[in-house]
């Protein structure tokens, strides 16, 4: 009887360790996690620090030199900001297909940095958000 209990204990520990390994592996390899990792690889150190702290980062448009703030999200998450950091106009443009937020934000960043006018030609304009910045602070 004691031998049977003793043999089950290591199996239980192995099973627990295996479950933890799967939990960590799949938690780090979800589409959302991979999208955030790819986005982080493309951000400058300043943008990466800004994104980690605020869940948004600023991008300078290639054609006009205007500054745009890209918030974590997939739609209506780009705002043109003034020198004081206040939103003056909202822009909604997304790539086609179902993409995770990190991939959408990377596409928006590349579009504004390489073809600002083309991106804004396709974008829908909307008034800047009147709600709190906490609206964009969604947990990962």
C-alpha positions as CSV (number, residue, x, y, z in Angstrom):
1,X,0.0,0.0,0.0
2,X,2.8,2.4,0.9
3,X,4.6,1.6,-2.4
4,X,1.5,2.4,-4.4
5,X,1.2,5.8,-2.8
6,X,4.9,6.4,-3.2
7,X,4.8,5.6,-6.9
8,X,1.8,7.9,-7.6
9,X,3.5,10.9,-6.0
10,X,6.3,11.3,-8.7
11,X,3.7,10.7,-11.5
12,X,1.5,13.5,-10.0
13,X,4.5,15.8,-9.8
14,X,5.5,15.0,-13.4
15,X,1.9,15.6,-14.6
16,X,1.8,18.9,-12.7
17,X,5.2,19.9,-14.3
18,X,3.9,18.9,-17.8
19,X,0.7,20.9,-17.4
20,X,2.7,24.0,-16.3
21,X,5.1,23.6,-19.3
22,X,2.1,23.4,-21.7
23,X,0.5,26.4,-19.9
24,X,3.6,28.5,-20.3
25,X,4.3,27.4,-23.9
26,X,0.8,28.0,-25.2
27,X,0.5,31.2,-23.2
28,X,3.5,32.6,-25.0
29,X,2.6,31.3,-28.4
30,X,-1.0,32.5,-28.7
31,X,-1.6,34.6,-31.8
32,X,-2.0,37.7,-29.6
33,X,1.3,37.1,-27.9
34,X,3.1,36.5,-31.2
35,X,1.6,39.7,-32.6
36,X,2.8,41.7,-29.6
37,X,6.3,40.2,-29.9
38,X,6.5,41.0,-33.6
39,X,5.3,44.6,-32.9
40,X,8.0,45.0,-30.2
41,X,10.7,43.9,-32.7
42,X,9.7,46.8,-35.0
43,X,9.4,49.5,-32.4
44,X,12.3,51.8,-31.6
45,X,13.5,51.6,-28.0
46,X,11.6,54.9,-27.2
47,X,8.4,53.5,-28.7
48,X,8.8,50.2,-27.0
49,X,9.2,51.9,-23.6
50,X,6.2,54.2,-24.3
51,X,4.1,51.1,-25.3
52,X,5.1,49.2,-22.2
53,X,4.2,52.1,-19.9
54,X,1.1,53.5,-21.6
55,X,-0.1,50.8,-24.1
56,X,0.3,53.3,-27.0
57,X,3.3,54.6,-29.0
58,X,3.8,57.7,-31.1
59,X,4.7,57.6,-34.8
60,X,5.8,60.5,-37.0
61,X,4.2,60.6,-40.5
62,X,6.6,60.5,-43.4
63,X,4.8,63.1,-45.6
64,X,3.7,65.9,-43.2
65,X,5.8,65.2,-40.1
66,X,2.6,65.1,-37.9
67,X,2.6,62.9,-34.9
68,X,0.1,60.1,-34.5
69,X,-0.5,58.0,-31.4
70,X,-1.4,54.4,-32.0
71,X,-3.3,52.8,-29.0
72,X,-3.5,49.1,-28.3
73,X,-6.4,47.9,-30.4
74,X,-7.7,47.0,-33.8
75,X,-9.9,49.8,-34.9
76,X,-10.4,53.6,-34.2
77,X,-7.1,53.4,-32.3
78,X,-5.0,56.1,-34.2
79,X,-5.1,59.7,-33.1
80,X,-3.3,62.7,-34.6
81,X,-1.8,64.6,-31.6
82,X,-0.6,68.2,-31.2
83,X,2.6,69.4,-29.7
84,X,1.1,69.2,-26.2
85,X,0.0,65.5,-26.7
86,X,-3.7,66.2,-27.0
87,X,-5.7,64.3,-29.7
88,X,-6.9,66.6,-32.5
89,X,-8.3,64.0,-34.9
90,X,-9.0,60.3,-34.9
91,X,-8.3,58.0,-37.8
92,X,-9.6,54.6,-38.4
93,X,-7.8,52.4,-40.9
94,X,-7.1,48.7,-40.6
95,X,-5.6,46.0,-42.9
96,X,-8.1,43.5,-44.3
97,X,-8.6,40.2,-42.7
98,X,-8.9,39.1,-39.1
99,X,-5.6,40.1,-37.3
100,X,-4.6,40.4,-33.7
101,X,-4.0,43.9,-32.2
102,X,-0.2,43.7,-32.5
103,X,-0.4,42.9,-36.2
104,X,-2.9,45.7,-36.9
105,X,-0.8,48.2,-34.9
106,X,2.3,47.2,-36.8
107,X,0.5,47.7,-40.2
108,X,-0.7,51.1,-39.0
109,X,2.8,52.1,-37.9
110,X,4.4,51.0,-41.2
111,X,1.6,52.7,-43.2
112,X,2.1,56.1,-41.5
113,X,5.9,55.9,-41.7
114,X,6.1,54.9,-45.3
115,X,2.9,56.2,-47.0
116,X,1.1,58.6,-44.7
117,X,-1.0,60.3,-47.3
118,X,-2.1,57.0,-48.8
119,X,-3.1,55.6,-45.4
120,X,-5.1,58.7,-44.5
121,X,-6.8,58.8,-47.9
122,X,-8.3,55.4,-47.1
123,X,-8.9,56.2,-43.4
124,X,-12.2,57.3,-41.8
125,X,-11.9,60.4,-39.7
126,X,-13.6,60.8,-36.4
127,X,-13.6,63.4,-33.6
128,X,-11.0,62.7,-30.9
129,X,-12.1,60.6,-27.9
130,X,-13.8,62.5,-25.1
131,X,-13.3,59.6,-22.7
132,X,-10.5,58.9,-20.4
133,X,-7.2,57.4,-21.5
134,X,-8.0,54.4,-19.3
135,X,-10.4,53.3,-22.1
136,X,-7.4,52.0,-24.0
137,X,-5.6,50.4,-21.0
138,X,-6.8,46.8,-21.6
139,X,-4.9,44.0,-20.0
140,X,-2.9,41.6,-22.1
